[in-house]
Amino acid sequence: MTAYRVEASRLVAVEPTQAFDRLIAAQLPEIFSRRYAAFPPVREVVDEPDDWGTVGQDRTILLADGGRLRETLTAVDRPHGYAYLLDDVHGPLRPFVRTVDGNWSITPEGTGARVGWSWTIDPTAPLARLTPLVIGRMWQGYAARALAELETILMRS
């Protein structure tokens, strides 16, 4: 099955290096605090290293619907962004999503930074023929909420 990419971004009035540092240190339950369609809030992150931010580190994300997944950092390029892999998917999304390659990007824009977030979804087959369309639309709503929460976090002094 072909992978499917979704992306969203938001302009924030924060210097790019500061935006990166606050983003990589942000607590996932704060960013992903609300459900959107099939995407539940993040309830808790466990097994996270104290110094999160090094390629190869992983952590387990526990979702409010009982699901869980593993996040592994695959690239870190301060202050431009970082990439990660979501796998070991358990819960309601498991029949539809095998893995997700995620990416956060920070791009200078004006006096602030454009924070971008993207997922390249590797759907399961053949059950997930409609996955790109359905999951992609739901993800856009989830991303809009997450980026609004993230802006609040990045603006903190």
GUDODREN-58620 format. One record per residue: residue in three letters; residue number from 0; x, y, z of N, C-alpha, C in turn. Coordinates in steps of 0.05 Angstrom, whole numbers, always signed. Example, Ala and Ser with C-alpha at 12.3 -4.5 7.8 and 13.67 -1.06 7.14 Angstrom:
BEGIN
+--------+-----+--------+--------+--------+--------+--------+--------+--------+--------+--------+
: residu : num :    nxx :    nyy :    nzz :   caxx :   cayy :   cazz :    cxx :    cyy :    czz :
+--------+-----+--------+--------+--------+--------+--------+--------+--------+--------+--------+
:    ala :   0 :   +264 :   -114 :   +156 :   +246 :    -90 :   +156 :   +264 :    -66 :   +156 :
:    ser :   1 :   +257 :    -45 :   +142 :   +273 :    -21 :   +143 :   +258 :     +1 :   +157 :
+--------+-----+--------+--------+--------+--------+--------+--------+--------+--------+--------+
This chain:
BEGIN
+--------+-----+--------+--------+--------+--------+--------+--------+--------+--------+--------+
: residu : num :    nxx :    nyy :    nzz :   caxx :   cayy :   cazz :    cxx :    cyy :    czz :
+--------+-----+--------+--------+--------+--------+--------+--------+--------+--------+--------+
:    met :   0 :    +17 :    -24 :     +0 :     +0 :     +0 :     +0 :    +18 :    +25 :     +0 :
:    thr :   1 :    +10 :    +45 :    -14 :    +25 :    +70 :    -16 :    +22 :    +87 :     +9 :
:    ala :   2 :    +45 :    +98 :    +18 :    +44 :   +116 :    +41 :    +30 :   +142 :    +33 :
:    tyr :   3 :    +19 :   +155 :    +53 :     +3 :   +179 :    +49 :    +14 :   +201 :    +67 :
:    arg :   4 :    +19 :   +225 :    +57 :    +30 :   +247 :    +72 :     +9 :   +268 :    +78 :
:    val :   5 :     +9 :   +278 :   +103 :     -8 :   +300 :   +112 :    +10 :   +320 :   +126 :
:    glu :   6 :     +3 :   +345 :   +123 :    +20 :   +366 :   +136 :     +4 :   +390 :   +143 :
:    ala :   7 :    +14 :   +404 :   +163 :     +1 :   +429 :   +173 :    +23 :   +446 :   +185 :
:    ser :   8 :    +18 :   +473 :   +187 :    +37 :   +490 :   +199 :    +23 :   +514 :   +212 :
:    arg :   9 :    +39 :   +528 :   +228 :    +28 :   +552 :   +242 :    +51 :   +571 :   +246 :
:    leu :  10 :    +46 :   +597 :   +241 :    +66 :   +617 :   +247 :    +64 :   +626 :   +276 :
:    val :  11 :    +87 :   +626 :   +290 :    +88 :   +634 :   +318 :   +108 :   +656 :   +321 :
:    ala :  12 :   +103 :   +674 :   +340 :   +120 :   +697 :   +345 :   +142 :   +690 :   +365 :
:    val :  13 :   +158 :   +670 :   +357 :   +180 :   +661 :   +374 :   +204 :   +657 :   +356 :
:    glu :  14 :   +228 :   +664 :   +366 :   +253 :   +660 :   +351 :   +256 :   +630 :   +346 :
:    pro :  15 :   +266 :   +622 :   +322 :   +267 :   +594 :   +315 :   +282 :   +576 :   +334 :
:    thr :  16 :   +306 :   +584 :   +344 :   +320 :   +567 :   +362 :   +305 :   +562 :   +388 :
:    gln :  17 :   +292 :   +583 :   +398 :   +276 :   +581 :   +422 :   +251 :   +563 :   +416 :
:    ala :  18 :   +240 :   +566 :   +393 :   +217 :   +549 :   +385 :   +225 :   +520 :   +385 :
:    phe :  19 :   +248 :   +514 :   +373 :   +257 :   +486 :   +372 :   +261 :   +475 :   +401 :
:    asp :  20 :   +276 :   +490 :   +417 :   +282 :   +480 :   +444 :   +256 :   +476 :   +460 :
:    arg :  21 :   +237 :   +493 :   +458 :   +212 :   +490 :   +472 :   +195 :   +467 :   +461 :
:    leu :  22 :   +196 :   +464 :   +434 :   +181 :   +442 :   +422 :   +191 :   +415 :   +430 :
:    ile :  23 :   +217 :   +411 :   +428 :   +228 :   +384 :   +435 :   +225 :   +377 :   +464 :
:    ala :  24 :   +223 :   +398 :   +481 :   +220 :   +394 :   +510 :   +190 :   +393 :   +518 :
:    ala :  25 :   +172 :   +399 :   +501 :   +144 :   +401 :   +507 :   +133 :   +373 :   +516 :
:    gln :  26 :   +114 :   +373 :   +534 :   +101 :   +349 :   +543 :    +78 :   +342 :   +524 :
:    leu :  27 :    +79 :   +318 :   +513 :    +59 :   +310 :   +493 :    +30 :   +312 :   +504 :
:    pro :  28 :    +24 :   +305 :   +529 :     -3 :   +308 :   +539 :    -13 :   +337 :   +538 :
:    glu :  29 :     +5 :   +356 :   +539 :     -3 :   +385 :   +536 :     -9 :   +392 :   +507 :
:    ile :  30 :     +7 :   +382 :   +489 :     +2 :   +389 :   +461 :    -22 :   +374 :   +450 :
:    phe :  31 :    -25 :   +349 :   +457 :    -46 :   +332 :   +447 :    -66 :   +326 :   +469 :
:    ser :  32 :    -79 :   +347 :   +479 :    -96 :   +345 :   +502 :   -125 :   +339 :   +496 :
:    arg :  33 :   -133 :   +341 :   +470 :   -161 :   +338 :   +463 :   -164 :   +318 :   +439 :
:    arg :  34 :   -186 :   +304 :   +440 :   -193 :   +285 :   +419 :   -202 :   +300 :   +394 :
:    tyr :  35 :   -196 :   +289 :   +371 :   -208 :   +298 :   +346 :   -215 :   +273 :   +330 :
:    ala :  36 :   -240 :   +267 :   +327 :   -250 :   +243 :   +313 :   -236 :   +218 :   +324 :
:    ala :  37 :   -222 :   +203 :   +307 :   -209 :   +178 :   +316 :   -183 :   +183 :   +331 :
:    phe :  38 :   -173 :   +207 :   +332 :   -148 :   +213 :   +345 :   -153 :   +221 :   +374 :
:    pro :  39 :   -145 :   +204 :   +393 :   -150 :   +210 :   +421 :   -129 :   +228 :   +433 :
:    pro :  40 :   -134 :   +239 :   +456 :   -113 :   +254 :   +470 :    -90 :   +235 :   +479 :
:    val :  41 :    -67 :   +247 :   +483 :    -45 :   +232 :   +495 :    -50 :   +233 :   +525 :
:    arg :  42 :    -51 :   +210 :   +538 :    -56 :   +209 :   +567 :    -30 :   +211 :   +582 :
:    glu :  43 :     -9 :   +198 :   +572 :    +16 :   +197 :   +587 :    +38 :   +187 :   +569 :
:    val :  44 :    +63 :   +195 :   +575 :    +86 :   +185 :   +561 :   +103 :   +170 :   +582 :
:    val :  45 :   +111 :   +146 :   +576 :   +127 :   +130 :   +595 :   +153 :   +121 :   +582 :
:    asp :  46 :   +171 :   +113 :   +598 :   +197 :   +103 :   +589 :   +212 :   +124 :   +572 :
:    glu :  47 :   +208 :   +149 :   +579 :   +222 :   +171 :   +565 :   +248 :   +178 :   +578 :
:    pro :  48 :   +270 :   +179 :   +563 :   +295 :   +188 :   +575 :   +293 :   +216 :   +586 :
:    asp :  49 :   +308 :   +222 :   +607 :   +308 :   +249 :   +619 :   +319 :   +270 :   +599 :
:    asp :  50 :   +337 :   +261 :   +581 :   +349 :   +280 :   +563 :   +339 :   +276 :   +534 :
:    trp :  51 :   +312 :   +273 :   +531 :   +299 :   +269 :   +505 :   +310 :   +288 :   +485 :
:    gly :  52 :   +319 :   +277 :   +462 :   +329 :   +295 :   +441 :   +352 :   +283 :   +425 :
:    thr :  53 :   +358 :   +257 :   +429 :   +381 :   +244 :   +415 :   +370 :   +223 :   +397 :
:    val :  54 :   +380 :   +222 :   +372 :   +372 :   +202 :   +353 :   +375 :   +174 :   +365 :
:    gly :  55 :   +354 :   +158 :   +361 :   +354 :   +130 :   +371 :   +339 :   +127 :   +397 :
:    gln :  56 :   +334 :   +149 :   +412 :   +318 :   +147 :   +437 :   +289 :   +140 :   +430 :
:    asp :  57 :   +276 :   +126 :   +448 :   +248 :   +121 :   +444 :   +233 :   +124 :   +470 :
:    arg :  58 :   +207 :   +126 :   +467 :   +188 :   +129 :   +490 :   +162 :   +117 :   +481 :
:    thr :  59 :   +145 :   +110 :   +501 :   +119 :    +98 :   +496 :    +98 :   +119 :   +502 :
:    ile :  60 :    +80 :   +122 :   +482 :    +58 :   +142 :   +484 :    +33 :   +126 :   +491 :
:    leu :  61 :    +20 :   +133 :   +513 :     -5 :   +120 :   +521 :    -28 :   +139 :   +514 :
:    leu :  62 :    -48 :   +129 :   +500 :    -70 :   +145 :   +491 :    -94 :   +142 :   +509 :
:    ala :  63 :   -112 :   +162 :   +509 :   -135 :   +162 :   +527 :   -155 :   +140 :   +520 :
:    asp :  64 :   -154 :   +129 :   +495 :   -173 :   +108 :   +487 :   -162 :    +80 :   +494 :
:    gly :  65 :   -139 :    +78 :   +508 :   -127 :    +53 :   +515 :   -105 :    +44 :   +495 :
:    gly :  66 :   -102 :    +58 :   +473 :    -82 :    +52 :   +454 :    -54 :    +60 :   +463 :
:    arg :  67 :    -34 :    +51 :   +449 :     -7 :    +59 :   +455 :    +10 :    +56 :   +430 :
:    leu :  68 :    +32 :    +70 :   +429 :    +51 :    +68 :   +407 :    +78 :    +76 :   +417 :
:    arg :  69 :    +98 :    +67 :   +401 :   +126 :    +75 :   +408 :   +135 :    +97 :   +389 :
:    glu :  70 :   +149 :   +117 :   +401 :   +160 :   +139 :   +385 :   +190 :   +136 :   +387 :
:    thr :  71 :   +204 :   +136 :   +364 :   +233 :   +135 :   +364 :   +244 :   +158 :   +348 :
:    leu :  72 :   +262 :   +174 :   +359 :   +274 :   +196 :   +345 :   +292 :   +186 :   +323 :
:    thr :  73 :   +288 :   +195 :   +298 :   +304 :   +186 :   +276 :   +322 :   +208 :   +265 :
:    ala :  74 :   +317 :   +233 :   +272 :   +335 :   +255 :   +263 :   +330 :   +279 :   +282 :
:    val :  75 :   +352 :   +292 :   +289 :   +350 :   +317 :   +304 :   +369 :   +337 :   +291 :
:    asp :  76 :   +358 :   +360 :   +283 :   +374 :   +380 :   +270 :   +366 :   +408 :   +282 :
:    arg :  77 :   +378 :   +413 :   +306 :   +372 :   +438 :   +320 :   +383 :   +461 :   +304 :
:    pro :  78 :   +369 :   +482 :   +299 :   +342 :   +489 :   +307 :   +321 :   +484 :   +286 :
:    his :  79 :   +328 :   +468 :   +266 :   +310 :   +465 :   +242 :   +287 :   +445 :   +246 :
:    gly :  80 :   +290 :   +426 :   +264 :   +269 :   +407 :   +269 :   +279 :   +380 :   +277 :
:    tyr :  81 :   +260 :   +361 :   +279 :   +267 :   +334 :   +284 :   +246 :   +315 :   +272 :
:    ala :  82 :   +255 :   +290 :   +269 :   +238 :   +270 :   +257 :   +236 :   +246 :   +276 :
:    tyr :  83 :   +214 :   +231 :   +272 :   +210 :   +208 :   +290 :   +194 :   +187 :   +275 :
:    leu :  84 :   +194 :   +163 :   +285 :   +178 :   +141 :   +275 :   +159 :   +132 :   +297 :
:    leu :  85 :   +134 :   +129 :   +290 :   +114 :   +117 :   +307 :   +109 :    +89 :   +297 :
:    asp :  86 :   +112 :    +70 :   +315 :   +107 :    +42 :   +308 :    +97 :    +27 :   +332 :
:    asp :  87 :    +96 :     +1 :   +330 :    +85 :    -15 :   +352 :    +57 :     -4 :   +360 :
:    val :  88 :    +40 :     +0 :   +340 :    +14 :    +13 :   +344 :     -5 :     -7 :   +356 :
:    his :  89 :    -18 :     +0 :   +378 :    -39 :    -16 :   +391 :    -63 :     +2 :   +396 :
:    gly :  90 :    -86 :    -10 :   +394 :   -111 :     +6 :   +398 :   -127 :     +8 :   +373 :
:    pro :  91 :   -147 :    +26 :   +373 :   -165 :    +29 :   +351 :   -153 :    +35 :   +323 :
:    leu :  92 :   -130 :    +48 :   +323 :   -117 :    +54 :   +297 :   -101 :    +31 :   +285 :
:    arg :  93 :    -96 :    +11 :   +301 :    -78 :    -12 :   +292 :    -88 :    -25 :   +266 :
:    pro :  94 :   -114 :    -29 :   +262 :   -122 :    -41 :   +236 :   -117 :    -24 :   +212 :
:    phe :  95 :   -112 :     +2 :   +216 :   -110 :    +20 :   +194 :    -81 :    +31 :   +189 :
:    val :  96 :    -65 :    +33 :   +210 :    -39 :    +46 :   +208 :    -18 :    +27 :   +218 :
:    arg :  97 :     +2 :    +22 :   +200 :    +25 :     +5 :   +207 :    +46 :    +22 :   +221 :
:    thr :  98 :    +55 :    +43 :   +208 :    +75 :    +61 :   +219 :    +69 :    +89 :   +210 :
:    val :  99 :    +82 :   +108 :   +223 :    +80 :   +137 :   +216 :   +108 :   +148 :   +218 :
:    asp : 100 :   +117 :   +161 :   +196 :   +141 :   +177 :   +197 :   +133 :   +206 :   +202 :
:    gly : 101 :   +140 :   +216 :   +226 :   +132 :   +243 :   +233 :   +155 :   +263 :   +231 :
:    asn : 102 :   +148 :   +288 :   +227 :   +169 :   +308 :   +225 :   +158 :   +335 :   +236 :
:    trp : 103 :   +174 :   +347 :   +253 :   +169 :   +375 :   +262 :   +191 :   +392 :   +249 :
:    ser : 104 :   +183 :   +414 :   +237 :   +202 :   +432 :   +225 :   +199 :   +460 :   +236 :
:    ile : 105 :   +221 :   +475 :   +237 :   +221 :   +503 :   +246 :   +234 :   +519 :   +224 :
:    thr : 106 :   +220 :   +538 :   +213 :   +231 :   +554 :   +191 :   +228 :   +584 :   +199 :
:    pro : 107 :   +250 :   +599 :   +198 :   +247 :   +628 :   +204 :   +227 :   +641 :   +184 :
:    glu : 108 :   +210 :   +658 :   +195 :   +192 :   +673 :   +178 :   +186 :   +699 :   +191 :
:    gly : 109 :   +193 :   +721 :   +178 :   +189 :   +747 :   +190 :   +205 :   +749 :   +216 :
:    thr : 110 :   +192 :   +758 :   +237 :   +205 :   +759 :   +263 :   +200 :   +735 :   +281 :
:    gly : 111 :   +187 :   +714 :   +269 :   +181 :   +690 :   +284 :   +190 :   +665 :   +270 :
:    ala : 112 :   +174 :   +644 :   +274 :   +181 :   +618 :   +262 :   +155 :   +605 :   +253 :
:    arg : 113 :   +157 :   +591 :   +230 :   +135 :   +574 :   +221 :   +141 :   +546 :   +231 :
:    val : 114 :   +123 :   +536 :   +247 :   +125 :   +509 :   +258 :   +109 :   +490 :   +241 :
:    gly : 115 :   +122 :   +471 :   +228 :   +108 :   +452 :   +211 :   +108 :   +425 :   +224 :
:    trp : 116 :    +86 :   +410 :   +218 :    +84 :   +383 :   +228 :    +73 :   +366 :   +206 :
:    ser : 117 :    +86 :   +343 :   +201 :    +76 :   +325 :   +180 :    +78 :   +297 :   +189 :
:    trp : 118 :    +60 :   +281 :   +177 :    +61 :   +252 :   +180 :    +61 :   +239 :   +152 :
:    thr : 119 :    +77 :   +219 :   +149 :    +75 :   +201 :   +126 :    +65 :   +175 :   +137 :
:    ile : 120 :    +40 :   +169 :   +131 :    +26 :   +146 :   +142 :    +30 :   +121 :   +124 :
:    asp : 121 :    +39 :   +100 :   +136 :    +41 :    +74 :   +122 :    +17 :    +58 :   +131 :
:    pro : 122 :     -4 :    +56 :   +114 :    -28 :    +42 :   +122 :    -25 :    +12 :   +120 :
:    thr : 123 :    -41 :     -2 :   +135 :    -42 :    -31 :   +132 :    -57 :    -38 :   +106 :
:    ala : 124 :    -53 :    -61 :    +96 :    -67 :    -69 :    +71 :    -79 :    -97 :    +75 :
:    pro : 125 :   -100 :   -103 :    +62 :   -116 :    -87 :    +44 :   -139 :    -73 :    +58 :
:    leu : 126 :   -142 :    -77 :    +84 :   -164 :    -66 :   +100 :   -165 :    -36 :    +98 :
:    ala : 127 :   -143 :    -23 :    +94 :   -142 :     +6 :    +97 :   -143 :    +22 :    +70 :
:    arg : 128 :   -157 :    +12 :    +51 :   -158 :    +27 :    +25 :   -167 :    +56 :    +28 :
:    leu : 129 :   -185 :    +61 :    +46 :   -195 :    +88 :    +50 :   -179 :   +103 :    +71 :
:    thr : 130 :   -159 :    +90 :    +82 :   -144 :   +102 :   +104 :   -133 :   +130 :    +96 :
:    pro : 131 :   -120 :   +133 :    +73 :   -109 :   +160 :    +68 :   -130 :   +182 :    +69 :
:    leu : 132 :   -152 :   +178 :    +56 :   -172 :   +198 :    +55 :   -184 :   +203 :    +83 :
:    val : 133 :   -193 :   +182 :    +96 :   -207 :   +185 :   +122 :   -188 :   +194 :   +144 :
:    ile : 134 :   -166 :   +180 :   +147 :   -146 :   +187 :   +168 :   -135 :   +215 :   +163 :
:    gly : 135 :   -129 :   +221 :   +137 :   -118 :   +247 :   +130 :   -136 :   +270 :   +138 :
:    arg : 136 :   -161 :   +267 :   +133 :   -180 :   +289 :   +140 :   -182 :   +292 :   +170 :
:    met : 137 :   -183 :   +269 :   +184 :   -184 :   +271 :   +214 :   -159 :   +283 :   +225 :
:    trp : 138 :   -136 :   +276 :   +213 :   -110 :   +286 :   +222 :   -109 :   +316 :   +220 :
:    gln : 139 :   -120 :   +327 :   +198 :   -119 :   +356 :   +194 :   -133 :   +371 :   +218 :
:    gly : 140 :   -155 :   +361 :   +227 :   -169 :   +373 :   +251 :   -152 :   +370 :   +276 :
:    tyr : 141 :   -141 :   +346 :   +279 :   -124 :   +340 :   +302 :   -100 :   +359 :   +302 :
:    ala : 142 :    -88 :   +362 :   +279 :    -64 :   +379 :   +276 :    -70 :   +408 :   +282 :
:    ala : 143 :    -93 :   +418 :   +273 :   -100 :   +446 :   +278 :   -102 :   +451 :   +308 :
:    arg : 144 :   -115 :   +432 :   +323 :   -117 :   +435 :   +352 :    -89 :   +433 :   +365 :
:    ala : 145 :    -73 :   +414 :   +356 :    -47 :   +410 :   +368 :    -29 :   +435 :   +364 :
:    leu : 146 :    -29 :   +446 :   +340 :    -13 :   +469 :   +334 :    -22 :   +494 :   +350 :
:    ala : 147 :    -48 :   +496 :   +355 :    -58 :   +518 :   +371 :    -47 :   +515 :   +400 :
:    glu : 148 :    -49 :   +491 :   +411 :    -38 :   +485 :   +438 :     -8 :   +490 :   +438 :
:    leu : 149 :     +6 :   +481 :   +417 :    +35 :   +484 :   +416 :    +42 :   +514 :   +416 :
:    glu : 150 :    +27 :   +530 :   +402 :    +34 :   +559 :   +401 :    +33 :   +571 :   +429 :
:    thr : 151 :    +13 :   +563 :   +445 :    +12 :   +572 :   +473 :    +36 :   +564 :   +488 :
:    ile : 152 :    +45 :   +539 :   +485 :    +69 :   +529 :   +499 :    +94 :   +544 :   +490 :
:    leu : 153 :    +96 :   +548 :   +464 :   +120 :   +562 :   +454 :   +122 :   +591 :   +462 :
:    met : 154 :   +100 :   +603 :   +467 :    +99 :   +632 :   +475 :   +105 :   +637 :   +504 :
:    arg : 155 :   +105 :   +615 :   +520 :   +112 :   +618 :   +548 :   +140 :   +628 :   +552 :
:    ser : 156 :   +144 :   +645 :   +572 :   +171 :   +655 :   +578 :   +185 :   +636 :   +597 :
+--------+-----+--------+--------+--------+--------+--------+--------+--------+--------+--------+
